[in-house]
Amino acid sequence: MTAVAAVRREHDLLGDRDVPAEAYWGIHSLRAMENFPVTGTPISVYPQLVEALAAVKEAAALANEELGLLPAEKAAAIVAACREIRAGALHDQFVVDVIQGGAGTSTNMNANEVVANRALELLGHGKGQYQHLHPNEDVNLSQSTNDVYPTAVKLATITAAHGLLRAMAVLQDAFAGKAVEFRDILKMGRTQLQDAVPMTLGQEFSAYAVMLDEDRSRLAEAVELIHEINLGATAIGTGLNAPPGYAETARRHLAAITGLPLVTAANLVEATQDCGAFVHLSGVLKRIAVKLSKSCNDLRLLSSGPRAGLGEINLPPVQAGSSIMPGKVNPVIPEVVNQVAFTVIGNDVTITMAAEAGQLQLNAFEPVILHSLATSLTSLRAACVTLAERCVTGITANTEVLRATVENSIGLVTALNPHIGYTAATSIAQEALTTGRGVAELVLEKGLLPADRLATLLTPERLAGAGQG
């Protein structure tokens, strides 16, 4: 005989449904799972979001108790349940799909049900016995999805952004370390893939470090805007059904819980419908992705070969490169970072469209904004650490190849132009190109400069200039 799974019956405005007896989620979460089988990615995949939702519910319970709306016993049970969730418990009970209709209502309902059912257990009751503590009437007291969800998304985004900032610092340090290591290695710089003028390999790697440092500053600035929240706005920003003083009280408790300098938006009606801070942050993430991808393009190009490419640097081999070509090793780490960058750029388009599609007093598309932002932040963080640890720190220079390109480059004549004149320099360049002979050799042969003067002009220190890495 097949065992019948234990269930409990719950009720909502559409009727009654059976919910697994051991589930901490309830009927609203059940309907959301049925309605939104979209990505197969539950919100539990984003632990920062789950913990942020618990922090908001905890702050709301403390505020409601302080303002005399919630009995102390219920508040204590809700707070205890939320703290368990923030410590990592019950994350698997956050089951609704990350992309959903309803402006995040299903996510908020899922949180309400999980918190309520755990609080009921702490009070000595069974799951689903909502007459003792109700998901909406108690856990969601003085709240709406429209202020809970955006606030939780912002908290989760801040946490994820701090993770990205740390990862970018790791990658920046890796590039900076190589800049020091390669500071005395002369090479040819290139513009439009043509020989330009000499530089050092250290200068080349220093530029990548500086680009990351600039982007870390821009990201930190963008994250500051995310600290403005609309908790207390309730449905559309008017604060309907929240008591006087609730917004500030809840903000104070939430700031204490998270340790973040949160501020309440000056105009809650505006804040409830506006997604501008998310658009701005996404734009910064796109900037980071573009520049990171450009750096990876350079690494792939500089390491191309090993015989038929530039072959100026060697990327550390991390896996076999081909199932048919023995001995082939590919630049797989830069390649995966390129693909992360492409994803981030696509996510920025999604976030832009979702923010633009908001209508009147609410943007219903914040779930896809959350999903896109979270994907971009977590993927970029992983990409930066992977690039630093699996690629940049192991890069070596092919010094002989680099020296030969400088000695044989027509671009070397640019450094001599002020000393032999443009006409003579042009003639030398043309002859060097035609004959394959070196620029320095031809300058000496024609008596355009004495040998000691030429040697001085072609020292690495002078050729690399003041920006030497």
Sequence and secondary structure as in RCSB ss.txt:
>XXXX:A:sequence
MTAVAAVRREHDLLGDRDVPAEAYWGIHSLRAMENFPVTGTPISVYPQLVEALAAVKEAAALANEELGLLPAEKA
AAIVAACREIRAGALHDQFVVDVIQGGAGTSTNMNANEVVANRALELLGHGKGQYQHLHPNEDVNLSQSTNDVYP
TAVKLATITAAHGLLRAMAVLQDAFAGKAVEFRDILKMGRTQLQDAVPMTLGQEFSAYAVMLDEDRSRLAEAVEL
IHEINLGATAIGTGLNAPPGYAETARRHLAAITGLPLVTAANLVEATQDCGAFVHLSGVLKRIAVKLSKSCNDLR
LLSSGPRAGLGEINLPPVQAGSSIMPGKVNPVIPEVVNQVAFTVIGNDVTITMAAEAGQLQLNAFEPVILHSLAT
SLTSLRAACVTLAERCVTGITANTEVLRATVENSIGLVTALNPHIGYTAATSIAQEALTTGRGVAELVLEKGLLP
ADRLATLLTPERLAGAGQG
>XXXX:A:secstr
      EEEEEETTEEEEEETT SS HHHHHHHHH  SSS BGGG HHHHHHHHHHHHHHHHHHHHTTSS HHHH
HHHHHHHHHHHTTTTGGG  SBSS SSTTHHHHHHHHHHHHHHHHHHTT  TT TTTS IIIIITTT  HHHHHH
HHHHHHHHHHHHHHHHHHHHHHHHHHHHHHHTTT EEEEEETTEEEEEEEHHHHHHHHHHHHHHHHHHHHHHHHH
TTEE TT TTTSS TTS TTHHHHHHHHHHHHH    EE S HHHHHH  HHHHHHHHHHHHHHHHHHHHHHHHH
HHT  SSSS   EE    S   SSSTT    HHHHHHHHHHHHHHHHHHHHHHHHHT BTTB TTHHHHHHHHHH
HHHHHHHHHHHHHHHTGGG EE HHHHHHHHHH GGGHHHHHHHH HHHHHHHHHHHHHH   HHHHHHHTTSS 
HHHHHHHT HHHHH TT  
